[in-house]
């Protein structure tokens, strides 16, 4: 598998860390091994935590950053919409890849993730979509080489498996070295490591108060077979996600 023998004609890339993020460069390297054409439509600035939100009350600005490379003044969901309903309206991509996110997207935290949200938006449009994230233990030394070396092989392997149209895949690469990866594991979402939200209140130099939200995380182990547990064990994890969130047992109790 190489850029000289692409599996697909066209892949659309996006992320939530912004068009200049190092993880997007890793994703472009991965996509170049899979497709003849690689299109990038990514947020102009960091949009982490925006889930699959859309900008319905503000205009979007689109700026060309290079050949088949565009920045959008909006969310990851906006980027997918602009890619599919505008830039590639008459030539839809075979696949959407979102990421590679700086940091793992695990458990219930995926509900906030813009990386996962972009993939879910692509799924809503009927395009096979995958979210990719790279775990780290040191924020200043993210092991991008793991996703860079294993990404194309993992994506190709998963595409060969196939999956239902109402599913997108959440992929996490472990915080290790490329040669220490223990292989691919299909996992359940689990609860992850999100422990709630905190609010930090400060005063700016003009004496006006402001507030900063922060996600709080814990270090407790998750159940066996979940993406958090398998990622910590050194595996590349893959969890199939869907929009359906109905709590079946609660519904049955109400009826």
C-alpha positions, 0 to 999 in steps of 0.5 A: 500500500503506497501513494503510487497504488491508492485504495481510494480516489478521494479522502476528506480530512478535518480535525478540532485542533486547527489547521496548523496542528501537528496531528493534522500533518500526521493525518495527511501522511496517513491519508497520502498512503490511501488516496489519490486526492487528499482534501483538508477542510479544518478549523482556522483555530482550535475548536476542541470541545465543540462536539458536532455543533454547527454554526447556525447563527454566524457566517462561515469564512473559507480561506484557501491555504494551499492546493485542496487545503482550506481553513474554516472559521467554524467548528469541525462539524462546520468543516465537514459540512463545508467539505461535503455540501460545498467544496466536494458537493459534486465529487464526494469523498470515499472516506472522512478521517478526523484528527489526529487529535492531541490526546486520547478521546475516551469514554463519555468524553467523546460526547464533547470531542470535536474530533469525534463530532466531525466523524459523527457529522460525516456519518450523518452525511452517509460517508464512512468516517473515522476519528483518530487520536494520539494518547500522551503522558507528556504534553510536550512530547506527544508520541506522534510517531505511533499514529504516523507509523501505524495509522494507514495500516489500521485504517486499511484493516478496518475498512476491509472489515466493513461496518454498518452505515450508522456507525463511525469508528473512534481510534486511539493510539497508545502513548508508547513507541511505535515498536512497543504497540501491542496491536489492534483491539476492538473495544467498548466505550466504557466510562473513560477518565472524565470526572466532571467540569470545573470553573476557574474565575479570574479578572483580566487586566481591565478589571473585568471578570472572566471564567475558564472551563476545564475538564477534570480527569481521574486516573482510576482504571476502567472495566476490562474490554473498554478502550481506556483499559486496552489503551493503557495496556498498549493496544490501538483501540477501535470503538464503533459509535452511533447517534442512538443514545436511548437507555433501553432499560430505563425506557422499558421501566417507564413503559 
